[in-house]
Every structure is written in C-alpha cells, then in structure tokens.
Amino acid sequence: MNILFVLTSHDKLGDTGKKTGFWIEEFASPYYTFQDEEADIALASPKGGQPPIDPSSDTPDAQTKATERFKKDEELQQKLAATKKLSDVLEADYDAVFYPGGHGPLWDLAEDEDSISLIESFNSSNKPLGFVCHAPAALKEVKGTDGQPLVKGKKVTGFSNSEILHLLKK
C-alpha cells in the first residue's frame, strides 16, 4: 500500500510571534503504525522540503515512544527534509492520504489549491482520507463529487483558527 502524508509548510502561529508547524506525535505515531505494516509512505508539503515542526510538540511532556523513535530515525529525518512539493503529487500514485495535525494546517492547507484538488481527487476515487487534530482544517474548501462542501452533513472533529487563537489569549 502506498500512503501519502501531507504536512504543513506554515511556521507562524497567527500574529502571536510564536512558531508552529506539524505536531511530532500526530505525524510519528501514524507513520510508524503504517510503516510497521509495510506500507510505502511518501511525504509532501505545499512548499516541498523540510516542513516546520511545532516546538511545543518537542517538549519533554509531549514525548512518547513514537516521538522518541522519530528522533532516532535518521532515514526518516532525511526523508522529511526532502518532502515532495504538493503541486508535483498525483493522487493516482497513492492508495490513501493522511494529514497529520499541528497548528500549521490552519493557515496553509485550509486554503491551498493543490491540497484541495488532491483531497477532491482522492475522494472522487473513493480512496481513504485521514486527518488528525487540526488537520481537518484542510477540508474547509473541499467539494464533494456533488459540488457541495465535502463535510456537508457529516460529523467532523477538529480545531478552528478561532478556537486556537482564543486559547492563546488566555
């Protein structure tokens, strides 16, 4: 099975001056779950290259077996530093797509035309779509095969910009 992971390229948390990106655990845990089942995993991001890591996801209290494995995995670090540019990715090359969370997707993947098109293509091909935590923001502008919002009439769990910005003001 070929699985595409789409990561954010966004590194700023709104206008707070804080850094953000993808959340290590939300990337590493599913990555290793799929890898350990012998899936082939490709990585992409809107800009290509190294996606930013949210520094808050690398604090001592955020560590798990998956994040510890991630830090020691030199092969994955090299692969992550060279993500494919999202505009160069074709749905036909993959069996499923997965979007890890972190705050970054709220700003770039929520409105990225290449991401929107890719999700719509996976959906119209009836291929699995996966999103975790803040990554469902990538569904914001996605249309279903009927031209209606893909999430219309569906239950979706995730965080929004307004929720996270409210939390930051506390």
C-alpha positions as CSV (number, residue, x, y, z in Angstrom):
1,M,0.0,0.0,0.0
2,N,1.3,3.5,-0.9
3,I,0.2,6.2,1.5
4,L,0.8,9.9,1.1
5,F,1.3,12.1,4.2
6,V,0.7,15.8,3.6
7,L,2.4,18.1,6.0
8,T,2.1,21.8,6.5
9,S,4.7,24.3,5.4
10,H,3.4,27.1,7.7
11,D,5.6,28.0,10.7
12,K,3.9,31.0,12.3
13,L,1.1,30.8,14.8
14,G,-1.1,33.6,13.5
15,D,0.3,37.0,14.6
16,T,1.4,35.8,18.0
17,G,5.1,35.7,17.1
18,K,5.2,32.0,18.2
19,K,6.5,29.2,16.0
20,T,4.3,26.3,14.8
21,G,4.2,23.6,12.2
22,F,3.3,19.9,12.4
23,W,2.9,18.1,15.7
24,I,5.5,15.3,16.0
25,E,3.3,12.7,17.7
26,E,0.5,13.3,15.3
27,F,3.0,12.5,12.5
28,A,5.2,9.9,14.1
29,S,2.6,7.6,15.6
30,P,0.6,7.0,12.4
31,Y,3.8,7.0,10.3
32,Y,5.3,4.1,12.3
33,T,1.9,2.3,12.5
34,F,1.7,2.3,8.7
35,Q,5.4,1.6,8.2
36,D,5.4,-1.3,10.6
37,E,2.6,-2.8,8.5
38,E,5.0,-2.5,5.5
39,A,3.2,0.4,3.8
40,D,5.3,2.6,1.5
41,I,4.9,6.2,2.7
42,A,5.7,9.4,0.7
43,L,5.8,12.8,2.3
44,A,4.6,16.1,0.7
45,S,4.1,19.7,1.7
46,P,3.0,22.8,-0.1
47,K,6.5,24.2,-0.4
48,G,8.4,20.9,-0.5
49,G,11.5,20.4,1.6
50,Q,11.6,20.4,5.4
51,P,8.2,21.1,6.9
52,P,8.4,23.1,10.2
53,I,8.0,21.2,13.5
54,D,5.9,22.8,16.2
55,P,8.4,23.4,19.0
56,S,5.7,22.7,21.6
57,S,5.4,19.2,20.3
58,D,9.1,18.6,21.2
59,T,8.8,19.4,24.9
60,P,9.6,16.7,27.5
61,D,5.9,16.3,28.4
62,A,4.9,15.7,24.8
63,Q,7.3,12.7,24.3
64,T,6.0,9.2,23.5
65,K,7.6,6.0,22.2
66,A,6.8,7.2,18.7
67,T,8.4,10.7,19.2
68,E,11.5,9.0,20.7
69,R,11.7,6.6,17.7
70,F,11.2,9.6,15.4
71,K,14.2,11.5,16.9
72,K,16.5,8.5,16.4
73,D,15.3,7.7,12.9
74,E,17.9,9.2,10.6
75,E,16.4,7.8,7.4
76,L,13.0,9.5,8.3
77,Q,14.8,12.7,9.1
78,Q,16.3,12.8,5.7
79,K,13.0,11.9,4.0
80,L,11.3,14.6,6.0
81,A,13.9,17.2,4.9
82,A,13.1,16.4,1.3
83,T,9.3,16.3,1.1
84,K,7.8,16.5,-2.3
85,K,6.2,19.7,-3.4
86,L,2.4,19.2,-3.2
87,S,1.9,20.6,-6.7
88,D,4.0,17.7,-8.0
89,V,1.9,14.9,-6.4
90,L,-0.6,12.8,-8.2
91,E,-3.5,11.0,-6.4
92,A,-3.1,8.1,-8.9
93,D,0.3,7.2,-7.3
94,Y,-1.2,6.5,-3.9
95,D,-3.8,4.3,-2.2
96,A,-4.6,6.7,0.7
97,V,-3.8,10.1,2.0
98,F,-3.1,11.2,5.6
99,Y,-2.8,14.7,7.0
100,P,-1.0,15.0,10.4
101,G,-2.1,17.8,12.8
102,G,-0.4,20.7,14.3
103,H,-1.4,24.3,14.0
104,G,0.2,24.9,10.7
105,P,-2.6,23.4,8.5
106,L,-5.0,26.0,9.8
107,W,-3.1,28.6,7.8
108,D,-1.8,26.9,4.7
109,L,-3.6,23.6,4.0
110,A,-7.0,25.1,4.7
111,E,-6.8,27.2,1.5
112,D,-4.1,25.5,-0.5
113,E,-5.4,24.9,-4.0
114,D,-3.1,21.9,-4.6
115,S,-4.3,20.3,-1.3
116,I,-7.9,21.0,-2.1
117,S,-7.6,19.4,-5.5
118,L,-5.7,16.4,-4.1
119,I,-8.3,15.7,-1.5
120,E,-11.1,16.1,-4.0
121,S,-9.3,13.6,-6.3
122,F,-8.8,11.1,-3.5
123,N,-12.5,11.4,-2.6
124,S,-13.8,11.0,-6.2
125,S,-11.6,7.9,-6.5
126,N,-13.1,6.5,-3.2
127,K,-9.7,6.3,-1.6
128,P,-9.2,6.7,2.2
129,L,-8.7,10.2,3.6
130,G,-7.3,10.7,7.1
131,F,-6.9,13.8,9.2
132,V,-6.0,14.3,12.8
133,C,-6.4,17.2,15.3
134,H,-6.0,20.5,13.4
135,A,-5.6,18.9,10.0
136,P,-9.3,18.7,9.3
137,A,-8.9,22.4,8.5
138,A,-7.7,21.2,5.1
139,L,-11.3,20.2,4.4
140,K,-12.5,23.8,4.6
141,E,-12.8,24.5,0.9
142,V,-13.0,20.9,-0.4
143,K,-16.0,20.0,-2.5
144,G,-17.6,16.6,-2.8
145,T,-18.5,14.9,-6.2
146,D,-21.9,16.7,-6.0
147,G,-20.2,20.1,-5.8
148,Q,-21.3,20.7,-2.2
149,P,-18.8,21.0,0.7
150,L,-17.3,17.6,1.3
151,V,-18.1,17.9,5.0
152,K,-21.7,18.9,4.5
153,G,-24.0,16.7,6.6
154,K,-21.0,14.9,8.1
155,K,-19.7,15.0,11.7
156,V,-16.1,16.3,11.7
157,T,-13.9,16.7,14.8
158,G,-11.1,19.2,14.8
159,F,-9.9,22.7,15.9
160,S,-10.5,26.0,14.1
161,N,-8.4,29.2,14.0
162,S,-10.8,31.0,16.3
163,E,-10.6,28.2,18.9
164,I,-6.8,28.2,18.9
165,L,-6.5,32.0,19.0
166,H,-8.9,32.1,21.9
167,L,-6.7,29.7,23.8
168,L,-3.6,31.8,23.1
169,K,-5.2,34.9,24.6
170,K,-5.6,33.2,28.0
